[in-house]
Amino acid sequence: MAYERKINHNLPKLRSTPTKQKLPKRQQQIRRWRLCSKRRRLEESLEKRLGSH
């Protein structure tokens, strides 16, 4: 029983070790957020241009 508990206790650590898989997801989120912010800026600039016209 104690051995099984040890394995179960070590499982989350083993799962969390491959950070290389998690990093790209975060990078994707950052890229998406940057793209969104760029789009927002473009939209704002377009609105300003349209407003000035």
C-alpha positions in Angstrom: 0.0 0.0 0.0 2.8 2.4 1.0 4.6 1.7 -2.3 1.4 2.4 -4.3 1.0 5.7 -2.4 4.6 6.6 -3.3 3.9 6.0 -7.0 0.7 8.1 -6.8 2.5 10.9 -5.0 5.2 10.9 -7.6 2.8 11.0 -10.6 2.0 14.7 -10.5 5.8 15.5 -10.4 6.4 13.3 -13.4 3.5 15.0 -15.2 4.8 18.5 -14.4 8.4 17.7 -15.5 7.9 18.1 -19.3 7.7 21.9 -19.3 8.7 21.9 -23.0 5.2 20.8 -23.9 3.6 23.5 -21.7 5.8 26.4 -22.9 4.6 26.4 -26.5 1.0 26.7 -25.4 1.9 29.8 -23.3 3.9 31.2 -26.2 0.8 30.6 -28.4 -1.4 32.5 -25.9 1.1 35.4 -25.8 1.3 35.4 -29.6 -2.6 35.4 -29.8 -2.7 38.2 -27.3 -0.1 40.2 -29.2 -2.0 39.7 -32.5 -5.3 40.7 -30.7 -3.6 43.9 -29.4 -2.2 44.6 -32.9 -5.6 44.2 -34.4 -7.1 46.4 -31.7 -4.5 49.1 -32.5 -5.2 48.8 -36.2 -8.9 49.0 -35.6 -8.5 52.1 -33.4 -6.2 53.8 -36.0 -8.7 53.0 -38.7 -11.6 54.4 -36.6 -9.5 57.5 -35.9 -8.8 57.9 -39.6 -12.5 57.4 -40.5 -13.5 59.8 -37.8 -11.0 62.4 -39.1 -12.3 62.0 -42.6 
